[in-house]
């Protein structure tokens, strides 16, 4: 019978790294009055404003039941507007407000701080990012 060592398990390395990321982001995002998932949604909207809830969910790998409360909180904070698509009432588009757009400038400091905390060069960071995406996609293909 083999023994398990938590520190030797990839799943624990990913799990504990995710918690470390959350702890590192928390004080930076608190200054913006954002949670990490809200920050990620804003990043998607800063790149392409006016996306549908479905498109945001696909990019975030979240279902609408998880995403909708996040969007409602962002709307209540004045960062986004939820608007039904005129061509298809079933589609809800999410658009940034001026307040939401203004956060992008402040968020640059978050990005710089986290880049410094991670401490990897551009090549190392990109290699790790690609490995994590490959791992995610492999696991998703097993579960799907």
C-alpha positions in Angstrom: 0.0 0.0 0.0 1.4 3.4 -1.0 1.3 6.4 1.2 0.1 9.8 0.1 2.2 12.9 0.6 0.1 16.1 0.1 3.1 18.1 -0.9 3.8 15.7 -3.8 0.4 16.1 -5.3 -0.1 18.4 -8.3 -3.7 19.1 -7.2 -2.6 20.4 -3.8 0.1 22.6 -5.4 -2.6 24.2 -7.7 -5.1 24.4 -4.8 -2.6 26.0 -2.4 -1.3 28.4 -5.1 -4.9 29.5 -5.8 -5.3 30.4 -2.1 -2.0 32.2 -2.1 -3.1 34.2 -5.2 -6.4 35.1 -3.4 -4.5 36.3 -0.3 -2.1 38.3 -2.4 -4.9 39.9 -4.4 -7.2 40.6 -1.5 -5.6 43.8 -0.1 -4.9 45.2 -3.6 -8.5 44.7 -4.7 -9.9 45.9 -1.4 -8.6 49.3 -2.3 -10.8 49.1 -5.4 -13.7 47.6 -3.4 -13.7 44.6 -5.7 -13.6 40.8 -5.2 -11.3 38.7 -7.4 -14.1 37.4 -9.6 -15.5 40.9 -10.1 -12.0 42.1 -11.1 -11.8 39.3 -13.7 -15.2 40.3 -15.1 -14.0 43.9 -15.4 -10.8 42.8 -17.1 -12.9 41.0 -19.8 -15.1 44.1 -20.2 -12.1 46.5 -20.4 -10.9 44.4 -23.3 -14.3 44.1 -25.0 -17.2 46.2 -23.6 -20.8 45.2 -24.1 -20.4 41.4 -24.0 -23.3 39.1 -23.3 -23.7 37.3 -20.0 -23.2 34.0 -22.0 -19.9 35.2 -23.5 -18.6 36.4 -20.1 -19.6 33.0 -18.6 -17.8 31.1 -21.3 -14.6 33.1 -20.8 -14.8 32.8 -17.0 -15.8 29.1 -17.1 -18.8 30.0 -14.9 -22.5 29.2 -15.4 -25.0 32.0 -15.4 -26.2 31.0 -11.9 -22.8 31.9 -10.5 -22.1 34.8 -12.8 -25.4 36.7 -12.4 -24.9 37.5 -8.7 -21.4 38.9 -9.5 -22.9 41.0 -12.2 -25.7 42.3 -10.0 -23.1 43.3 -7.4 -21.0 45.1 -10.0 -24.2 46.9 -11.2 -25.2 47.9 -7.6 -21.7 49.3 -7.2 -22.2 51.4 -10.3 -19.5 49.7 -12.4 -21.6 48.0 -15.1 -25.1 48.2 -16.6 -27.1 45.1 -17.6 -29.2 45.7 -20.7 -31.4 43.4 -22.7 -30.4 43.0 -26.3 -32.9 44.8 -28.6 -32.6 42.1 -31.3 -33.0 39.2 -28.8 -34.7 39.9 -25.4 -33.2 36.7 -24.0 -29.7 38.1 -24.3 -28.4 40.4 -21.6 -25.4 42.5 -22.5 -23.1 43.9 -19.9 -21.6 47.4 -20.4 -19.1 49.4 -18.4 -20.2 52.7 -16.8 -17.8 55.6 -16.5 -17.0 54.4 -13.0 -16.2 51.0 -14.3 -14.0 52.4 -17.0 -12.2 54.6 -14.5 -11.2 51.5 -12.4 -9.0 50.3 -15.3 -6.4 52.9 -14.5 -6.3 51.9 -10.8 -6.2 48.3 -11.8 -2.8 48.8 -13.5 -1.3 49.1 -10.0 -2.8 45.7 -9.1 -1.3 44.1 -12.2 2.1 45.6 -11.5 2.1 44.6 -7.8 1.1 41.0 -8.7 3.7 40.8 -11.4 6.3 41.7 -8.9 5.0 39.3 -6.3 5.0 36.4 -8.7 8.6 37.2 -9.6 8.8 35.3 -12.9 10.3 36.7 -16.1 7.9 37.1 -19.1 9.0 33.8 -20.6 8.6 31.8 -17.4 5.2 33.4 -16.7 4.0 32.6 -20.2 5.2 29.0 -20.0 3.5 28.5 -16.6 0.3 30.1 -17.9 0.2 27.8 -20.9 0.9 24.7 -18.7 -2.0 25.7 -16.4 -4.4 26.2 -19.4 -3.3 22.8 -20.8 -4.0 21.2 -17.4 -7.4 22.9 -17.1 -8.4 21.8 -20.6 -7.3 18.2 -20.0 -9.3 18.0 -16.8 -12.3 19.6 -18.4 -12.2 17.0 -21.2 -12.3 14.2 -18.6 -15.3 15.7 -16.8 -17.3 16.9 -19.8 
